[in-house]
Structures are given as structure tokens and as C-alpha cells.
Amino acid sequence: MSSPPKPEQTQNSSSSDSQETLRDITVVVNENYKFICLENKSNQDKPLGGRQLKVQINNSEPITYTFDPSVKLKAGKSVTFCHPDCRLCHVALAYLMWEDLKSWESGDIVQASLQ
């Protein structure tokens, strides 16, 4: 008995890879210490090259950080962005200073997304 033919894959593999990368990375906005963290929850390194982290505070114009083409987020690791006035950035070497990122206050609406 022969098995039925398998349907052809119609989805573009780069699109599939792209969606998988986004699904495995969590974007966390820390309200208290005012930083944004990307966490790779998978057991595989994830390419961030060319991706954009978009942040909007209240109704302000969104700002965008575009990752260098060679950037990968290691499996189980995270990268943290903070604004220039953040005290944690000056203490923790693992944090990245994002010059365009503005500070926010308690109660502000902060939306961040990785695209």
C-alpha cells in the first residue's frame, strides 16, 4: 500500500524562519527600572540582523532600533536596552545604551515590539 503524496510546501522558508524567530523572543518592558529586554526563550541562537525594535511611549512618535545584519541573540540569553539617564546602564556592563530611547514615568503607556 502506498502512502498519499505529501502536499507541497507553499510557505516561503524565510517567512517561516522569520515567524519562528519572533515567537521565541520575548520583549519585556520593565516599568520600575525603565529598560526594555529581549529574551531568547529557545535553545537555539536567533538571528536579529535587520530586525527592528519599535518603542512608543504614550502617544509619542515611535522610535526604532535596527539590528546590525550580523547580530544573533544566543540561546537562553537576553539583551537589555536602557535610556541614557538610566542608572542601571552605568552599573551593568551587559546593558546597551540606546541614545534615542526616552525615559518614562509610572503610569505611562510603553509599547515595544520586535518586527
C-alpha positions, 0 to 999 in steps of 0.5 A: 500500500502506498502512502498519499503524496505529501502536499507541497510546501507553499510557505516561503522558508524565510517567512517561516524562519522569520515567524519562528524567530519572533515567537521565541523572543520575548520583549519585556518592558520593565516599568520600575527600572525603565529598560526594555529586554529581549529574551531568547526563550529557545535553545537555539541562537536567533538571528536579529540582523535587520530586525527592528525594535519599535518603542512608543511611549504614550502617544509619542512618535515611535522610535526604532532600533535596527539590528546590525545584519550580523547580530544573533541573540544566543540561546537562553540569553537576553539583551537589555536596552536602557535610556541614557539617564538610566542608572542601571546602564552605568552599573551593568556592563551587559546593558546597551545604551540606546541614545534615542530611547526616552525615559518614562514615568509610572503610569505611562503607556510603553509599547515595544515590539520586535518586527 
